[in-house]
Amino acid sequence: MNVTVIGAGLAGSECAWQLAQRGIQVTLREMKPEKKTPAHVTEDFAELCCSNSLRSDQLENAVGLLKEELRRLGSLILSCADATRVEAGGALAVDRHGFAALVTEKIRSHPNITVVPGEVTDIPEGEVVIASGPLTSDALAERLQTLLGAESDLHFYDAAAPLVSAESVDMDKAWMGSRYDKGTADYVNCPMNEEEYDAFWQALTTAQEAEVHGFEDKMVFEGCMPVEVMARRGHDTLCYGPLKPRGLTDPRTGKEPYAVVQLRRDNADGTVYNLVGFQTHLRFPEQRRVFSMIPALHDAEFLRYGVMHRNTFLNSPRLLDRYYRLKKEPRIAFAGQMTGVEGYVESAASGFLVGVETARRLMGKPAVDFPQETAIGALGLYISNQSVTAFQPMNINFGIMPPLGYKVKGKRNKNAALSQRSLDIIDQLKEEVLP
């Protein structure tokens, strides 16, 4: 009835919490504060290294459904996120420091969790959950490589967006609002006309990149692509991506601009904003030069520049089962981005499932087979689907869930129906799943 969890990120913290809530004694191994990765700043658990947004909170969106499933089933990460949320229209964004501090407090105060600091370089005996994340230390990665063989030798690169101070944004050249005026006016919208955008695009596509060993555009995961890489794919590519003006009417002109850069609140006080979709690996001086060409950011104070870091993930369809357990050695399970789930909420969901199923197995209870009709189940079944030949990290989406079997007019209505089907199943499972 003892489990070692390696890593106190989103997945590891959620996993440890679910185990502990079910009476399992957990040893949580976390290398901070003794050792940090280049992407980590604080000593807290569940530190958000990239955006402070957990993406859409609407049930017409698959990640909104996944959040609601986790809420109903007692997720630590979702309860802490809801408690520290900042306004972000239809998205769930959090005060990153308040969120991490709350998760840390909950974990450290749980009587069934013992936190042991320091780097883990080998796989402990007994039941183990490896949630060491996309920045797994070299020593542990080498040990995993020996255990798993060449099938684990996969990696991609992730990027974090810059942060600017709110007071340095020129609001004479920007306005507050949300797309299609949905929800509250939470985003700072920084418009550009065609001439301004063209100059910005030219500078962005020719700016100097930071040296990243082994970096190639083809290795960049589509869901977290650096803005300069996206820009190089075509002059107007950004206008259909993070800079799309659709649904954003400039109150000064009554028209949609040619392009719009959105800033999202990064803390509860509203003093810090991040550039939405501006993950980058440009050199720091180049970031200041190029991003200051956005008219509203001509005098922007950059509180943090974008950074690039390595991510590592497994060839999970060959290695893991639907419960994220290692097929050839089931005492070892994995959770988080290392498994090939992409995104904060998806990582938490994997940790949730591993925690619940490991606890049930140790207590002699049968597994709860979350079906593919649920977002939690669909993720576990996707990463363990052996028919997936060219495995890449995956955000939750309705495409990996079974269709309804009947027609519903309109995409939003169809997605809402898919979500309702899933939540009906979750409500039936709640009594069995909850501790």
N, C-alpha and C positions, 0 to 999 in steps of 0.2 A: 504493500500500500504506500510505496514511496516512489516518486518520479522526479528525475532531474530534468529541468528545462534550461536549455542553453540559449541565452539571449533574452533581454527584457525590452524588446521593441514592442510594436503593436501586437504581433502574433504571439510572442512569448509571454507578454503580460496577460493577454486574454486567455491563453492556454493555462497559465499558472492559476489564474483566478477561477476558471471553471473547474479545474482539478480540486483546488482548495475548498471551494464552495460545496463540493461533494464529499468532503472529509478525507481527501488524499493529502498526505504530507508531501510538500513540494520543496525541493532545493532549487532555487533560481540562481543560475550562474550568469553574471553580467560583468564584462571586462571593464566597463566604466566604474569609477573614475580613474582606475589605474592606467587604463589605456583607452584612447579614443581613435576613431577613424577620421579622415580628413573632412567628412561631412558632419561630424557631431560637434556641438558647441557646449551643451550643458551636461550635467551629471544625472539628469532625470531620466526615468524610463519613458518609453513610448515617445521619444523625441521625433518631431516631424522635421525631416531634413530638407524636404522640398517645399511644396505649397502648404498653406494652412487650410486648404479646402479639402473636404471629404466628398466633394462633387455634389451632384443633384440630390435633393431631398424629396423629389416628387415621385409618386408611385407610377407615373407614366415612363419613368426612367428605371432601367434595371438596377443601377446602384442605389436608387432610392428605395426600391423593393428590398434589396439586400439589407439596407440599414433597418428597415421596419421589421424584417424577420429577426434580426439580431436584437432589436429593442424588446420585442415580445418574448424573447428567450433569455433575457437577463444578461446581455453583453456588458462587460465592464467598459470597453472602449466606447460604445455608443452612449452609455449613461454619462461618462465623463465628457464626451464631446457635446452632448446636449446641455450639460451644466456649464460649459465654458464657451458656448457658441457666440459668434459675432454676426451681425447682420450681413447677409450676402445674397439677397434676393431669394431665388428658389434653391440655393445651394446650402449645404451645411458646412460653414467655415468656423474655425475655433481660434481662440487666443492661444497660440501655440505653447507659450510658456505656462499659462494657467492650466491648459489641458494636461501637459506632461507632468506638472507638479501634482495635479489631482490623482492621476494614475499612479504615480510613485507613492503618494500618501496611502492610497487604498492597498496597494501591494505590500508595502512595508508594515502596515498595521494588521495584516491578516494573520491570525494565530497559526494557520497551517502552512505559511510560506516562510522559508528561511532564505534570505538573500546572501549569497556568497560572492564577493567581488573578485575580480582577477580573470585573466585570459584563460580560456579552456583550450588546451592543445591536443587533447585526446578524447575519445568517446568513453564516458564512464560506464561501469557495469550497471546492470539492471535496466529498468524502464527509462528511456531517454527520449526527449523531444528536442530536436535541433531546430532552433528558430533564430539562428545567428545572423540572418539577414543577408541582403545583397552585398554587404561589405564584410563578409566573413574574413577573419584574420587569416593570414597566409599559412600559419601553422595548422590551424584547424582545417583549412581548405585542403592542404596537402594530405592530412589524415583521411579526410573524406574521399579524396581522389584515390587513395590506396584501397579504401573500402569498396568504393563504387566502380572503379575502373574508368575507362575512357568515356563511358556514357555520361559522366558528370562534368566533363570538360567543356562547359558552355558558359558564355558570358555576354553581356551587353553593357551599354553605358547609359547612365541616367544623368539628368541635369536639373539644377535648381535655379529658379528665377531670382532676379535682383529685387531688393527692397528699397523703397524710397520713403523719405519723411513726408507726411501729409502736408505740412506747412510749406514745403518747398515746391509743391505743385502749383502752377499758374492757373488758378480757377477762372481767370478771364478768358482762357483758351480751352476750357474744359467744362463739363457739367456733370451733375450727379444724376444717375438714373439706372434703371435696369432694362434689359432687352424687352421690347414690346410693353414697357411699363409694367412688367410682371412683378408682383411683390412690392417691396419698398425700394426707394432709390438708393441703393447701396454701393454702386460702382461709380468710380470717377472715369468718365469717358473722355478720352483725349483724341480729338478728330484730326485728320490730315486730309488736305485736298490732293488732287492728282499730282501736282508739281512737288509738293512736300513729300508725298509718299515715294515718288520716283527717286528723289535725292536720297531719302532714307534707305530705300531698297538697294541702290547702287553702293552706298557706304556699307550696308550690312553684309552684302554678298562678297565684298572685297576686304573686309576687316580681318585683322590677324587673330588667329585662334591660339589658345593656350596649347602647349605641348601635352598631349595625352598619349602615352605609350600604346601603340597598337590600335589607335582610333581610326576607324574608317566609317564613312557614311552608311554603308550597307549594314553595319553592325548596330545602328541606332534603332532602338525599339520605336515603332511608329507612334505609340501612345505618349511618348515623352521625348519627342524629337527637338533638338536645339533649334531655336528660331532661325539661325543663320543657315542651317542645313535645309530647313523647309523653304527658306527664301531662294536658295540656289536651284530649287526645282522648277521655278518659273516666276515671272515678274508679278503675277497676281495671285500666286499660291497663298500668300498670307491673308489676302482679302477674302478668301474662302475658308480660312482657318481662324487663328486667334485675333486677326484684325478685321474680321467680317463686320460690315456696318449694318447688316440686316436687322431691322427692328429697333434701331437706335436713331432717333430723329433729333438733330441738333436744334435746341429751342431757339437759337439765335437766327437760324435760317429756315427752319421748318422743313428741312430736307435731310436725307441720309447723307453723311459724308462719304468720301471716296474710301476711306479706311478709318478704323477706330481702334486705338489701343485702350484696353480696359485695365483699371487698377482696382484691386480688391483689398478690403481691409484685412490686415494681418494680425491685429491685436484688438482687445476689447476696448481700449481707449480711443481707437481710431487715429492714432498718431503715426502708424506705419502701414504702408500699402505695398502690395507686390504687383509686378507687371504680369498680368494673366497671360499664360502661354509663352512667356519669354525665357524658358529654360535655355541656357547658353553655355558654351565653353570658349567664348571670346576672352582675350586677355583683358584684365581689369581696365587699363587705360582706354582700350578700344570700346569697352562697354559704355564708359562715361561719354566718350566722343560720339558714338553712334546713337545711343539711346537719348542723348540730350538733343538730338535733331528732331525728336518728337516735340512739336511746338509747346505743349503744356509742360514739358519736362526740360525746357532749355536751361533752367537753373536748379534742376533737381539735386537734392542731397541724397546720395546713395549710401544707405545704411549697411547694405550687404550686397556684394556683387554676386552674380550667378557663378556657380561652380559645377564642375564636371566630376563624376566619380564612377567607379566600376561597379557593376552589378553582376552577381553570379547566380545562376539557376541550374537546376537539374533537368535531365531528360526524364521528366516525371512519368510519362506514359510507359516507359520501360521499367522504371524503378519502383514506383509507388502504387498503392491500391487506393480505393475511393476514400479511405480514412486517413490518407497521407502517410501510411505506414510503409516501411521498406519491405518489399515483398520477400526478399531472401533472409531478412532478419527482423521480424515484426516487433521486437522489443524496441526498435528504433523508429521513431516517426519524425517527420519534418513539418514545419509550419512557416507561413509567411512567403515573402517574395522568392525565396530560394526554391519553392516548389513550382514556380511559374505562374502563380496568381499575381496580377499586377494591380497595384493600388492599395491605399491605406485600408479601406473597408474590406477589400478582398483578403488582405493579409490577416486582419482581425478575424474574419469569417473562418479562415483555415485554422487559426489558433483555437477558435471556439469549438470547431468540430473535433479537432484532435483532443482537446481537453475533455470534452463530453464523452467521446468514445473510449478514450484511454481509461477514464474513471469507471465507466460501465464495465469494461472488460475486467478490470482489477476487482470489481465488486461481484463478478460472476453474472452480470446482466447481459442480455442480448444487445447487439448494436442497434442504434436507431438509424435505419436506412432512409436518410432524407432523399426523397425522390427527385428526379430530374426536373419535375415541375416546380421545385423550389430553387431559389437562387443559391442557397447554401449547398444543396445537393448537386445542382448543375455544375458548380465549380469543381467539386470533388470528383465528379464523373468525367469532367473534361480533362483534368490534369492526369487522370489515370486511364484515359481512353487510348488503347494501344493502336487504334486505327489512325491516330494522328501521327503522320510521318514526319513532317517538318515542324516540330514543336516550338512554339514561341510563347512568351508571356501573354496572358489574356486577362483583360478586364471582364467583369461580369457583363453580360449582354443577353438580350432576349433570344439571340440567334442560337445559343447553346441550350435553350430550353425547348421542349416539345411545343408544336403549334396547338392552338385551341381545338382544332377539329371542326370549327364552324366559322363562318365569315362574320367579321365585325367591321363596320364602315369607319374608316379613318384610323391612322396609325396610333394616335393618342388613345382612342377608345379601345383599340386592340391591346395595346400595352397595359392599359388600366385593367382590362379583363384578365390578362395574363397574371398581373399582380394580385388581383382578387382571388384567382384560382390558387395561387401559391399561399396567400395568407390564410385561406380557409384550411389548407393542409397544415400549416404551421400551428393554427389554433387547435387542431385535432391532436397534434403532437406535443403541445405545451406541457400537459400534465405528466407525460412520460419523460420529457427532456429536462424540465426545470428541476433543480436540486430540492 
